[in-house]
């Protein structure tokens, strides 16, 4: 009886491991889109490097203010 239960569990485990073809296709599409977005982001960052550098410089002061406020809030606890 125990052996029959083990044999019945094996096909169920195999069914759980297999994904439908539509799920695999969706995963592949998401992966391809992810790669395309990463490549586009890198190309745009290289193309607009001077603007990106200015943006980072402009945000540095605000970033330091926020870090300081968070540090003060943590120190009060």
N, C-alpha and C positions, 0 to 999 in steps of 0.2 A: 504494500500500500504506500509506503514511504517512497519507494522507487517511482511509482506512478505519479505521485505528486511532484517529484523532482523533474520528471520528463515533461509534465504539463507546464511547469514554470519556465522551462528553457525557451519554448517558442514565444512566450509572452515577453521575455527579456529581449529576444531578438527583434520583436516588433517595436519595442520602445526605442531601440538604438537606431532604427532606420527612420530617416526623415522623408517626407513626401518630396517629389521632384519640384513642386512649386516652392517649398521652403528652401531647397538648395538653390534654386534660381534667384530667389529674393536675396539670399545671403551673398551670392556672387555679385548681383547687381549693387548691393550696398557696398561691398568691398571695392568694386570698380569705381563707384561714385566717390568713395572716400579717397582713393588714390588720385582721382581727377581733382578733387578739392584741394588736396595737399599740394599737388603740382601747381595748380593755379595760384594758390596762396604764396608759394615760394617765388613764382615768376613775378607776381605783383609786388611783393616785398623788394625784390631786386630792382624792378623797374622804377618804383617810387621810393627808393632808399632815402633820398634826401628829405622827402616829406615825412617818412616814417621816423627818421632820426629827429626831426624837429618836434614831432608829436611826442616822442619819448622824452625829450628834453623838457617840453612844456608840462608833462604830467609828473615829472620827478618831484617838484615841490609839493603838489597835492598829495602824492603818494607818501612823502615824508610826514606831512601833517596827519594823515590818517594813521600811519604807523605809530606816531607819537600819541594820538588819542587812544588808540587801542592799548598801547603800553600803559598809559595812565589808568585806563579802566581796569586793566588786569592788576595793577599795583594796588588799587583800592580794595580788592578782595582779599 
